[in-house]
Amino acid sequence: MAKKNSKKSAKNTTATIARNKRATFEYRFEEKVEAGLSLMGWEVKSIRAGKVNLSESFVMIKNGEAHMYNCNIVPLNAASTHVVADPTRPRKLLLNRRELDRLAGLVERQGYALVAISMYWGKGSWVKLEIGLGKGKKDHDKRADTKEREWAIEKARVMKNK
């Protein structure tokens, strides 16, 4: 019996919590980076319940720290009453100093954007965020991507019928 590769199954669809589908349509990513998230207890409980929305979330680097903005984590009704739950608070990202400096340089000098692509469960019970380093697409780029996608679907349909 063959062994299963455990490293490849770490980022499968069952471990995915939320995806930002709009990001791949709006941006062309040249690189993807994995970062940890610093979360509060009520946020982890809400994430386990699937109450996360990554659309329109982005990452900014200020004062040598990376923070994710506009990520909406809806608090549960059963959350503790002594904690004030802010669903869209900035959340700190855990990255190495070298990674932070490199990303900050690319964003400042070359005009890249840092966008949250997906949130998933890492090793154990850690929540990880996949960040895309990319540039925004123009309208003609979006039309070309749509044409290519439609052609791939049509080609698969023709090949299936033959």
N, C-alpha and C positions, 0 to 999 in steps of 0.2 A: 504494500500500500504506500502510495507516494505521500510525502509530507506537504502540508499546505504552507504557503509562504505567509507568515503572520504580518510581515511589514506591509505587504500590499493590501491586506484586509483592514488596516488601521483607518484608512480614509474611505471606506465604502459608504454606500448610501444609508445604511442603518445608523452609522455614527454621525451623519450629517444632521445638524439641528435646524439650520436655516440657510438659505441661499439668496443672494442678491442677483436675480436673473437679469434685471435691467442693466446691471453694470457691464456685462459682456456685450450688450447692444450699444451702449454709450461710449465705451472705452476700448482701446486696443492695448492689451497688457503685454509688456515686454518681460516682466519678471513677477513671480509670486513669492511672498514671504509668509512664514508662519509665525504667529505671535501668541503669547499667552494673554489671558484677560484677568484683571484684578476685579473680582466681583464680591458683592455682599451676599449674605445667606439667602435673603428673600429673592434675589436675582437668580441664584442657582435653582431654587425651587420652581420659579416661573419658567426657567429654561427647560427643566425636566418636564414640565407640563406643556412645552411647545409654544409658549406665549412670547415669541420673539419676532421682530420685524426688522430686517436689515436694509430695506429699500431706503435710498437716499442717505445712507450712512457713509461717513468718510473719516479719514485719519489726518490729524494735524500734529506736527512736531513743534513744541514750544518749550523753551528753557531746558533742552536736552531730554525731554520726555515725550512719548507718543501717547495721544489720547484719541479715542474713537467718539465721534459725535453723531447725533441723530439716530442712534440705535434705540428702538423702542422695545423695552422689556416690560410688559404689563404685569403689575403686581397681582398676586392671588388674593382672594378675599380672606383666606385663612392666614395671611401674613401677620407678623407680630404687630401689635398696636403701638408699641413704644418706638418703632422705627418709622421715620418719615420716608415713604417710598416715592422717589422721583423717577418716572419711567424713562426719561430721556437724558439722564445725567451723563456727563462725560465720563468714560471709563478708561482707566489707565491700561496701556498695553505693555507687556513685559518683553523687552527686546534687549539684546546685547548692546553695549556702548558702540562697538564697531558697526553693527547694523544700523543703529540710530544715526550715527554720523554719516554713513554712506547714503542712507535714504534722505536725510536732510539736505545733503549736498545736491543730490539729483533733483529734488523738488525745487530747491531755491535757484539753482543755476540753469537747469535744463527744462524747467517747466512741466515736470511730471506731476501727476495727481496720485494720491494714495487713497484707494477705495476698498472698502470691506467687501469681499467676494462671498465668503461662506463662513459659517460657524459650525464647529463639529467637536465631538468628544475626543480628546487626546488620550494619552496613556493614563489608565486609571480613571479618575473622575475629573480630570482637568479639562477646562473648556478652552479650545484653541480658536483663533481667528485667522483666516487666510486673507492676506492683504495683497492687492494687485497694484503694481507700479506701472502706470500707463498714461497715455495721452488720449484726449477726447477725440472721437471720430467726427469727421465732417459728414454732411448729408449725403454726398456722393459715395462715401465709404460705406455708409449704412445701406444704401440702395444696392451696392455691389455685393455686400454680404448677404442681403436678403435674396438676391438673384442666385448666388451660389448655393444657398441653402435650399431654395425651391428646385434648382436643377438637380441637386443630389437626391431629393425626395422623388422627383420625376424619374430619374435614372434608376433608382432602386425599384420603383413601381414597374418600369418597363422590363427590367431584368427578372423580376419575379414572375411576370406574366409569360415570359418565353420559356 
